[in-house]
């Protein structure tokens, strides 16, 4: 009986080890898609980022628009503004769904959650309002 138990334990361990190192059927045939595609633009320092819907959901991506106050000054959410290492300011413009390209802005004033621009995209332009650091990290390959 003890010999049978030892054989069963050894056989079980062998089967378990073989199962752990082999991929389940079909798993090796499935190609995992990247959560983001990074493409060149006309400016070698700026890339176009296209997210999958799942990646956008995981990052909590939110889109807002450049607005104007009654005097015509352009406004973006403070969360949309990115400061690079040189201190230059940017927003991510979304011309197509789930696609983002960094665009330069010049800040006039910051009041609470609103940034008043002296230069940047026109009123009505869609800009990224949540997920900005993650998109920048994807663009410059931080953490890759």
C-alpha positions in Angstrom: 0.0 0.0 0.0 2.8 2.4 0.9 4.5 1.6 -2.4 1.3 2.3 -4.3 1.0 5.7 -2.5 4.6 6.6 -3.4 4.0 5.7 -7.1 0.7 7.8 -7.2 2.5 10.8 -5.7 5.4 10.5 -8.1 3.0 10.1 -11.1 0.9 13.0 -10.0 4.0 15.2 -9.6 5.3 14.2 -13.0 1.9 15.0 -14.6 1.7 18.3 -12.8 5.2 19.3 -13.8 4.5 18.4 -17.4 1.2 20.4 -17.4 2.9 23.5 -15.8 5.6 23.8 -18.5 3.4 23.1 -21.5 1.1 25.8 -22.9 -2.6 24.9 -23.0 -3.8 24.0 -26.5 -4.0 26.9 -28.8 -2.5 29.4 -26.4 0.9 29.6 -28.2 -1.0 30.3 -31.5 -2.8 33.4 -30.1 -0.9 36.7 -30.7 -1.4 39.3 -28.0 -2.1 42.7 -29.5 -0.3 45.7 -28.1 -2.4 48.1 -26.0 -1.1 51.1 -28.0 0.4 51.7 -31.4 3.1 54.4 -31.6 3.7 56.0 -35.0 6.0 58.6 -36.4 4.7 62.1 -37.4 6.3 64.9 -39.4 8.0 66.0 -36.3 10.6 63.4 -35.2 10.2 64.4 -31.5 6.4 63.8 -31.5 4.6 60.5 -32.1 1.0 59.6 -32.8 -0.5 57.3 -30.2 -3.4 55.0 -31.0 -5.0 53.0 -28.1 -7.1 49.9 -28.2 -10.5 50.3 -26.6 -9.4 48.1 -23.7 -6.3 50.2 -23.0 -8.4 53.4 -23.1 -10.8 51.8 -20.6 -8.0 50.7 -18.3 -6.4 54.1 -18.3 -9.7 55.9 -17.7 -9.2 58.1 -20.8 -11.4 61.2 -20.8 -11.8 63.7 -23.7 -12.7 67.4 -23.3 -12.7 70.3 -25.7 -10.8 73.6 -25.9 -13.5 76.1 -24.7 -13.7 79.9 -24.8 -14.7 82.3 -22.0 -17.0 85.2 -22.8 -14.0 87.3 -23.8 -12.8 84.6 -26.3 -9.8 83.3 -24.3 -9.2 79.6 -24.9 -9.5 77.3 -21.9 -8.4 73.7 -21.3 -8.7 71.6 -18.1 -5.6 71.8 -16.0 -5.4 67.9 -16.2 -4.9 68.2 -19.9 -1.6 70.1 -19.6 1.7 68.3 -19.8 5.0 69.9 -18.8 8.0 68.2 -20.4 11.5 68.1 -18.9 12.4 71.4 -20.5 9.3 73.1 -19.1 7.5 73.3 -22.4 3.8 72.9 -22.2 1.6 70.6 -24.3 -1.8 69.0 -24.6 -2.7 65.8 -26.4 -5.1 66.5 -29.3 -7.5 63.8 -30.3 -8.5 64.3 -34.0 -9.7 60.7 -34.3 -11.2 58.4 -31.6 -8.5 56.8 -29.3 -5.7 58.6 -31.2 -3.6 61.4 -29.7 -0.9 63.7 -30.9 1.0 66.2 -28.7 0.4 69.8 -29.5 2.3 72.8 -28.0 0.4 75.3 -25.9 1.4 78.6 -24.2 -0.2 79.3 -20.8 -1.5 82.7 -20.0 -3.1 82.1 -16.6 -4.1 79.2 -14.4 -7.2 79.6 -12.3 -8.3 76.5 -10.3 -8.9 73.6 -12.7 -8.8 75.9 -15.8 -5.8 76.9 -17.9 -6.2 80.0 -20.0 -4.1 79.7 -23.2 -2.3 82.5 -25.0 -1.5 80.0 -27.9 -2.6 76.6 -28.8 -5.4 74.6 -30.6 -8.6 76.4 -31.6 -11.8 76.3 -29.7 -13.7 73.0 -30.2 -10.5 70.9 -30.6 -10.8 67.7 -28.6 -8.0 67.2 -26.0 -7.1 64.5 -23.6 -8.4 65.3 -20.1 -7.4 62.2 -18.2 -4.6 59.7 -18.8 -2.1 62.4 -20.0 1.0 61.1 -18.1 0.3 57.5 -19.3 0.0 58.6 -22.9 3.2 60.6 -22.6 5.0 57.6 -21.1 3.8 55.5 -24.0 5.0 58.1 -26.5 8.5 58.4 -25.0 8.7 54.7 -24.1 9.0 55.2 -20.3 8.6 51.8 -18.7 9.0 49.8 -22.0 
